[in-house]
Amino acid sequence: MSFVVVLVAVAGFAWYFQGGRQRPGAGASAAAQARRLRTPLVRLADLVGIQTVRGRQAQQWDAGAAGEKATAARLKPLARQGWTVLHDRALLTGRANVDHLLVSPGGLVFVVDSKRWSARYPLRVAAGRLLHGDLDVTVRLRGIRHEARSVAKALNCPVIPIVSMDGAPIDAGELVIDGIRIVPADRLVPVLRTISRRKAATGRHPGQLAARLFQPYRRK
């Protein structure tokens, strides 16, 4: 058996045994998508140092999963302080998921989107557009906007959308665009605590309902 055939066989077994498994938790769906992209041929290309489109996409999904796990670690203290903290949850309709869904002890609901962008370029708002360096990335907020609206509709209450930014430095330390707050990852928990102290929800606490409605995400 040639060396190349052996490599294909090893890559194939790894893909077969790892590709379909998805453990619940922060970054689970992103990590599962990375595994799906790494077919035996992509794994073989990685082994011999050949860069492929799917290989690059898998790396991006891996980075996303790492970012979500890092955010989940930062949020652990809140869970011990009476917050409802849910990770990687499916929306009720469609194929989208919520990175992190939180409900404060006072009943405020937050949707947190983890992002890890290059630290080479600053993040700023100009003329109502979000710029990463000179690149207009406003469209990348479409996801969290949709998630916040979907969660608000399901829970019948306001939802506060926050982007936790890891990597890219933020102009003036924090940004707000179209009602979406963008904060450095290491400032996420203090910001959540501050907002929860300043505001209080009205009506029934939605924590249990959120946990029941939004189940761990499984890619369809």
Residue pairs with C-beta under 8 A, 6 or more apart in sequence:
4 44
7 44
7 47
7 48
8 40
8 41
8 44
11 40
11 41
11 43
11 44
11 47
12 40
14 43
15 35
15 38
15 39
15 40
15 43
18 35
19 35
19 36
19 38
21 32
21 35
22 28
22 29
22 31
22 32
22 218
22 219
24 88
24 216
25 72
25 87
25 88
25 216
26 68
26 69
26 71
26 72
26 87
26 88
26 99
26 100
27 64
27 65
27 66
27 67
27 68
27 69
27 72
27 87
27 88
28 65
28 87
28 88
28 216
28 217
29 88
29 97
29 217
29 218
29 219
30 61
30 62
30 64
30 65
30 68
30 88
31 61
31 62
31 65
32 219
33 61
33 219
34 58
34 59
34 61
34 62
34 65
35 58
37 54
37 55
37 57
37 58
37 61
38 46
38 54
38 55
38 58
39 54
42 52
42 54
42 55
42 58
45 51
45 52
45 55
46 55
63 116
64 114
64 116
66 116
67 114
67 115
67 116
67 166
67 185
68 87
68 88
68 99
68 100
68 114
70 114
70 166
70 185
71 99
71 100
71 112
71 114
71 164
71 166
71 185
71 188
72 85
72 87
72 100
74 164
74 185
74 186
74 188
74 189
75 83
75 85
75 100
75 102
75 112
75 188
75 189
76 85
77 189
78 85
78 102
78 189
78 192
78 193
79 85
81 105
82 105
83 102
83 103
83 104
83 105
84 101
84 102
84 103
84 207
84 208
84 210
84 211
85 100
85 101
85 102
86 98
86 100
86 101
86 102
86 210
86 211
86 214
87 99
87 100
87 101
88 97
88 98
88 99
88 216
88 217
89 97
89 98
89 101
89 214
89 215
89 216
89 217
90 96
90 97
90 98
90 214
90 215
90 216
90 217
90 218
91 97
91 98
91 147
91 150
91 151
91 154
91 214
92 150
92 154
92 213
92 214
93 150
94 150
95 219
95 220
96 143
96 146
96 147
96 150
97 217
98 111
98 147
98 151
98 214
99 112
99 113
99 114
100 110
100 111
100 112
100 113
100 114
100 164
101 109
101 110
101 111
101 112
101 151
101 210
101 214
102 109
102 110
102 112
102 192
103 109
103 110
103 205
103 206
103 207
103 210
104 110
104 192
104 196
104 201
105 196
106 196
106 199
106 200
106 201
107 157
107 200
107 201
107 202
107 203
107 204
107 205
107 206
107 207
108 160
108 195
108 196
108 199
108 200
108 201
109 151
109 152
109 155
109 157
109 158
109 159
109 160
109 201
109 206
109 210
110 159
110 160
110 161
110 162
110 192
110 195
111 144
111 147
111 148
111 151
111 159
111 160
111 161
111 162
112 162
112 163
112 164
112 188
113 143
113 144
113 147
113 161
113 162
113 163
113 164
114 164
114 166
114 185
115 140
115 163
115 164
115 165
115 166
116 166
116 167
117 123
117 132
117 165
117 166
117 167
117 168
118 132
118 167
118 168
119 167
119 168
119 169
120 133
121 132
121 133
121 134
121 135
121 168
122 132
122 133
122 168
122 169
122 170
122 171
123 130
123 131
123 132
123 165
123 168
123 169
123 170
123 171
123 175
123 182
124 130
124 131
124 170
124 171
124 175
125 131
125 171
125 175
125 176
125 177
128 177
129 136
129 138
130 136
130 137
130 138
130 140
130 141
130 175
130 177
130 182
131 137
132 168
138 177
141 163
141 177
141 178
141 180
144 161
144 163
144 180
145 161
145 178
145 180
147 161
148 159
148 160
148 161
148 180
149 159
151 159
151 210
151 214
152 158
152 159
154 213
154 214
155 206
155 209
155 210
155 213
157 201
157 203
157 206
158 201
160 181
160 195
161 179
161 180
161 181
162 180
162 181
162 182
162 183
162 188
162 191
162 192
163 180
163 181
163 182
163 183
164 183
164 184
164 185
164 188
165 182
165 183
165 184
165 185
166 184
166 185
170 182
170 183
170 184
173 184
173 187
174 181
174 182
174 183
174 184
174 187
174 191
175 181
175 182
176 182
181 191
183 191
